[in-house]
Amino acid sequence: MSLPLLNAAFAERVATFVPAVLQPTDVLLVDTVAARFAETDPDVLLALAFAVRGPRAGHVGVDLLTVPQTIDDERLVQRAQDPQPPEPPVAWPVDGEAWQVKALASALVGPPVGQTPFVQQRLASGQVLLMTRRMWREQELLAARLLALAVPVANPLPAALVDAGLAKLELTGEAAQAVRVALARRLTVVTGGPGTGKTFSIKRLLALLLEHDDPLRPLNIQLSAPTGKAAVRMAEAIQEKLDELPGVSAQTRTRLGQLAPRTLHKLLGMRPDGGARFHAGNPLEADVIVVDEASMVDLTLMRRLLDAVPPHARLILLGDRDQLASVEAGTVLADLVHGALQDDDAAGPPLRQSVVRFTVSRRFAHAPTIGQLAMLLQRGDKPGELEALALLNGTGPLPANETLPTRVQQLGAPQNGRPSAAQLQQLAAPYLDGYVAPLRLALAEHGPRGAALQDPRFHAALLRAFDGYRVLAVHRNGPLGVAGLERALAERVRASLGENLPTKQGFWLGQPVLVTENAYDVALMNGDIGLVLPTADGLQAIFAKTVAGVLRTKAVPLVRLPQVMGALAMTVHKSQGSQFNRVALVLADRDSPIQTRELVYTGITRTSDRLDWLGAPERMAAALARRVSRASGLADLLW
């Protein structure tokens, strides 16, 4: 692709990289800046273009010694997601080390202290990251804010009140430790797998704070999450079983039930121009800020949040550091807990004292094989990887307390990159035996316009049944991706429901839909899932809404639906923050850098009861051996 650059040699050098790898804006920005610093070497400018590109691919900076392999891996993923004709190979520098030395010596690149447009950060591992000064500044500011927040609160509750409150709330072990830390410190980071009690503990912390609230200055609590779906899940967890919360007043239960989590963008008042209503000069009105699913928060958004934390407030971050990281640049939660997990000395640096790790999961108490898999993958070592692989393949010993030998089932390998008809039937069966069966029976008995099919209680039962199972895929496209699986599963669902199903505006009765954008006018969030069902006003999309712990339904006219897609199959990335009784994980039938241990772990931990997986054993082995690799220097600044 020909670009109108000031440096003709640079234009020639990047010709094979644009647009296959680099965007024109990456190259144009470097070309413009280079002219002011009299830098003309095309290889140096190529290196800087990759530093500009890095955040778009999730990296804070780039390691020039590894960037060719990283880019080649990313191109594999891109081709898997969106198959296109083969592109010409790109012309990498022959000597990577010489390329790095030359780039780091450029007048455009300097140390962290300085004014150069690009920064080199030397890590304790010996790795050198090349990044834009903007990304360096984001890291530096976030690290400074986090370290400044890792201090004791000014006016802690007296120890006697804390002890009495923990006893009333019947808190012990890790849960009690998390509450003690959050009561004593301005920053608390609670990390652990699903079902370890993160939200359970923080709900009790908030109850304890509210019990000792000053009526003249009521406590201002703000709850947030990175996505609308995660915010809804957080609300459900806070409202769940409030009546059973021991040792607290009715007023405290009421106030807890009134807490309404919002997305971080809504909390901060993010504007279309990238600015925010709340920032260091205009902090949030809050005494306690709790953020769930913190692993999904990127570097820049986390920095904006820390900027907006008032000088007196507590910040509590909850998340699973073993899950997939944010879509945008950075691995903030993993970097934040990195040093704490290396050293269990509770008397270590202040940041260490702010981190609490939960290790005991109650979610898998009745599904010990799933719990064992999650624990083995959390360990992150080779023996754990091999044990997990044996369990997945059905060759390893089951936990002693496992009661269901088919808790984990391998559905076989695809043939020629496609699932067989038998495998597709196995993937569809939990849907057909789940929400489809009662809907099929009601259609047969009452017809599609029968009053029984319009009953909100029937709608709620179908939504509950549908939410018990999900098919998760690695990629979006292809026969083993979301698009191909969605088509195949929808065919089987429609066939099971019978001929002549009513349709309206392209939707069919019984069709599951997944909202893919926030739509505040109809109170739907990205990630909300509904079913197209009959109502008194014809076919509408019915969504579940939990209000004060009670499941209710909400009907939305099809013409008012925001952008939606099918919901029978979804990517593992899209499933983060969700939980199902049963999950089917479908692996790609090719080498894919996106198919990693973190992805498999995230997929496995979406289920609380049963796991099916479709794929070749060698693909699963390769996935468990591959880790997500993102270039970030935040951990070095923090620890």
Secondary structure, DSSP 8 states (H G I E B T S, - for coil): -----S-HHHHHHTTTTTTTTS-HHHHHHHHHHHHHTT---HHHHHHHHHHHHGGGGT-SSB-TTTHHHHHHHHHHHHHHHS-----------S-HHHHHHHHHTSTTEE-SSS--SEEEEE-TTS-EEEEEHHHHHHHHHHHHHHHHHSSB-SS---HHHHHHHHHHTT--HHHHHHHHHHHHBSEEEEEE-TTSSHHHHHHHHHHHHHHT-BTTB---EEEEESSHHHHHHHHHHHHTTGGG-TT--HHHHHHHHH---EEHHHHHTB-TTS-BSSBTTB--S-SEEEESSGGG--HHHHHHHHHHS-TT-EEEEEE-TTS---SSS--HHHHHHHHHHH---TTS-HHHHTEEEE---STTTT-HHHHHHHHHHHH-SHHHHHHHHHHHHT-S---TT---TTSEEE----BTTB--HHHHHHHHHHHIIIIIHHHHHHHHHH-TT-GGGG-HHHHHHHHHHHTTEEEEES-SSSTTSHHHHHHHHHHHHHHHH-SS--EETTEETT-EEEE-S-BGGGTB-TT-EEEEEEETTEEEEEEEEEETTEEEEEEEEGGG--SEEE-SEEEHHHHTT--EEEEEEE--SS--TT--HHHHHHHHTTEEEEEEEES-HHHHHHHHH--------HHHHH-
